[in-house]
Amino acid sequence: MEFRNLGRSGLKISEIAYGNWLTHGSQVEEDAARSCVRAALDAGITTFDTADAYAGTRAEEVLGRALKGRRREGLEIFTKVYWPTGPGRNDSGLSRKHIFESIHGSLRRLETDYVDLYQAHRFDYETPLEETLRAFDDLVRQGKVLYVGVSEWRAEEIERALKIADDMGFDRIISCQPQYSMLWRVIEEEVVPVCEREGIGQIVWSPIAQGVLTGKYKPGQPLPEGSRATDDKGGADMIKRYLNDDLLTRVQNLQPIADELGLSMAQLAIAWTLQNPNVSAAIVGATRPEQVADNVKAAGVKLDADVLKRIDDVLGDAVIRDPAKTASPRKRP
């Protein structure tokens, strides 16, 4: 395993992080989830990412039990707040009330006294940004949160938050967690330049594009049984954007590149995200321990400029680049 600083902070994290968005508490049984976490730890992963809303709060519980007994100082545990965790009017968003109630719930479920990184899971247009940042800063001062970050915020939203933090003496954002892959590059034009300038590191999710970049979805063929594309709880809606024959054919044409490098398609896809110097870590998920073992082999892989150009040539205009695709709900869910 290789390690990188998270942005300009002194926090070092494993460049492959383990996430449990669609798996723990929903897609896989707890025994399988624990096996995947053990495989991650055995492979040298120390960074674990979750969120209060995943699987209706169950994902944090499963991860907390799976990590129980491990040396806490040797782990970096990340969670998030924004999406609904209950039926009430204040059970979502980034108000002071919801942030404080959510962190206490997360700490209880994760069975820890603090989280290393607490992330605003989306931008909340219904709460003054000053209120959100002050609540985060208070949690840092209380020792319940060590660092703060955001997820799926636009460049101008990040810049606003940084100005407020500087003006009011709050801890600055050190991380951004966006979707990023060979196929989904919407952060490159605006978010990445701001983050590079301000010392914010990317912790990217879906580096294999919900499994499409593994090559298992074949053009003109039925969807593999038991795959994410056939599982309504496993992200089937998100993956639909990629399930057209033109794009799937282009993905199949990446196989020779992976073969020449001695990589699996998944390893090539994950390694590609890690070539971006603004990326601190790529988050991988798994339903089986073998997937973890395969994915971690992307750590430390270097792709030269010729390989990166060949990938671009293969994918062509199938790549999604529009910065406007980064968006938060205008109304709290």
Secondary structure by P-SEA (a helix, b strand, c coil): cccccccccccccccbbbbccccccccccaaaaaaaaaaaaaacccbbbbccccccaaaaaaaaaaacccccccbbbbbccccccccccccccccaaaaaaaaaaaaaaaccccccbbbcccccccccaaaaaaaaaaaaaaccccccccccccaaaaaaaaaaaaaaccccccbbbcccccccccccccaaaaaaaabbbbbcccccccccccccccccccccccccccccccccccccccccaaaaaaaaaaaaaaaaacccaaaaaaaaaaccccccbbbbbbccaaaaaaaaccccccccaaaaaaaaaaacccccccccccccccccc
